[in-house]
Amino acid sequence: MREKIPELEKVLGYYFHNKELLIQALTHPSFAFENNVPSNERLEFLGDAVLSLVVAERLYKLFPEASEGILTQRRAEIVQGTNLTILSQKMGLGKYLFLGKGEKKQGGHRTPSNLANVLEAIIGAIYLDSGIREGRVFIHHHFLGINPKPERQNLKTRFLKYFK
């Protein structure tokens, strides 16, 4: 699987200085348990926070007249698990996951939560590898290619249309 790292980095558009961070980001808890290695859960936690921050910052700058409530709603629409899963599927991240035997047998590389989680973990890994600037570049490139409008624009619909 390690031999596929350069291929994945090309898909991501980001090349890791510390490849071990990417490997950890791809490591499902089931694989981690079976092989006594760190899982991607902590990176997922960090990536979720980085994603929320970067999206909130972008919306704040794009819509100076929008209320806190509207900004919160729009951020939630962009960073929800369904959208993470769609983007992860589009990038083909499932085939790079390190899964435990049982998880692999159950098709864990296609499970929506696993796909959403690995994307958040990759964001966390990018943040640790290069800082907020590179994390921001990655998120802007992959998540914010749409131009959300706060006036009754359904971002989920726009997001899904954009990635179809």
Residue pairs with C-beta under 8 A, 6 or more apart in sequence:
1 26
1 96
1 98
2 19
2 23
4 95
4 96
5 16
5 19
5 22
5 23
8 22
8 26
8 93
8 96
9 15
9 16
9 22
11 91
11 92
11 93
12 91
12 122
12 138
13 138
13 141
14 126
14 130
14 134
14 138
16 22
16 125
16 126
16 129
17 129
17 130
18 128
18 129
21 43
21 125
21 128
21 129
22 122
22 125
23 98
24 37
24 38
24 39
24 40
24 43
24 121
24 125
25 40
25 43
25 47
25 118
25 121
25 122
25 124
25 125
26 40
26 96
26 97
26 98
26 118
26 121
26 122
27 37
27 38
27 39
27 40
27 98
28 39
28 40
28 97
28 98
28 99
28 100
28 103
28 108
28 114
28 118
29 39
29 40
29 41
29 100
30 99
30 100
30 101
30 102
30 103
30 108
31 37
31 39
31 98
31 99
31 100
31 103
32 38
32 39
32 40
33 39
33 100
34 100
34 101
40 117
40 118
40 121
41 117
41 121
42 124
43 120
43 121
43 122
43 124
43 125
43 128
44 117
44 118
44 120
44 121
44 124
45 120
45 124
46 123
46 124
46 127
46 128
47 119
47 120
47 121
47 122
47 123
47 124
47 125
47 127
48 79
48 120
48 123
48 124
50 123
50 124
50 127
50 132
50 135
50 139
51 79
51 120
51 123
51 139
51 143
52 75
52 79
53 132
54 132
54 135
54 136
54 139
54 140
55 75
55 78
55 79
55 139
55 143
55 144
56 71
56 75
57 136
58 140
58 144
59 66
59 71
59 74
59 75
59 148
59 150
60 71
62 147
62 148
63 70
63 71
63 74
63 150
65 150
66 74
66 150
70 150
71 150
74 148
74 150
74 155
77 83
77 154
77 155
77 156
77 159
78 143
78 144
78 148
78 155
78 159
79 143
80 156
81 112
81 113
81 116
82 112
82 116
82 156
83 143
83 156
83 159
83 160
84 115
84 116
84 119
84 120
85 112
85 113
85 115
85 116
86 159
86 160
86 163
87 119
87 142
87 143
87 163
88 94
88 115
88 116
88 118
88 119
89 115
90 163
91 119
91 142
93 115
93 118
93 119
93 122
94 109
94 110
94 114
94 115
94 118
95 109
96 118
97 108
97 109
97 114
97 118
99 108
99 109
99 114
103 114
108 114
123 135
123 138
123 139
126 134
126 135
126 138
127 134
127 135
145 162
146 155
146 158
146 159
146 162
148 155
148 158
